[in-house]
Amino acid sequence: MKKTSISLILIALFSLSANIFAEDNTLSKSEKSDGWILLFNGKDFTDWKIDKWNPDSLSIEKGAIRCHGKPSMVYYAGEAKNVKDFHFVADVMTKPGANGGIFFHTKYQDKGWPIGHEAQINMTQGDPVKTGSVYIVKKHLEAPAKDNEWFRYEIIVKGNRVETKVNGKTVVVYEEGDDVKGPRKLSKGTFGIQAHDPGSVVLVKNIKVKAL
């Protein structure tokens, strides 16, 4: 095979991989064309707002949001802050004994756990409700991944149906009944990431969403 042919093949493979795969906290060309929105740039809290509860519990470490310390929340405040039906994706890592959560259909508040729903993050902490649970309304009692390893977390909301996935596998499906009322009723809103307690360390990166 001629060197020119080999070079053309390598260029084609590079272009294909660049289109399909993206570096941390970026979108691939295919994701952009498919309507995905990047929520976190990996460098700072642009488009995010930390509450006034314990703001020092939230920081950025090596391209990820680091949640560690007394209870606090950081809320997304960018262009996709008021979504109803969506496909949310993030990469998450828990340290041993960590608890945390990703809130959706929520809104900013200065202090306290917010309204809306929480997709639980917990592999080995004492709470029996593990990662993939939609807290309170749909429990999952077995950890679907391991501490100290990145896992892909997906939350898909369409109408009255919520599905969570870890590393591509469905963990729970919650279907809201017509009789549900109050702060846990599916509606619309933004996303929030929880710093749960001083004994917990949770890292979150590659945060993106697509409206459905």
Helices and strands as residue ranges (DSSP letters): H 3-20, H 29-33, E 37-38, E 48-50, G 55-57, E 58-61, E 64-67, E 72-76, E 86-94, E 99-106, E 117-122, E 151-158, E 161-166, E 169-175, E 190-195, E 202-211
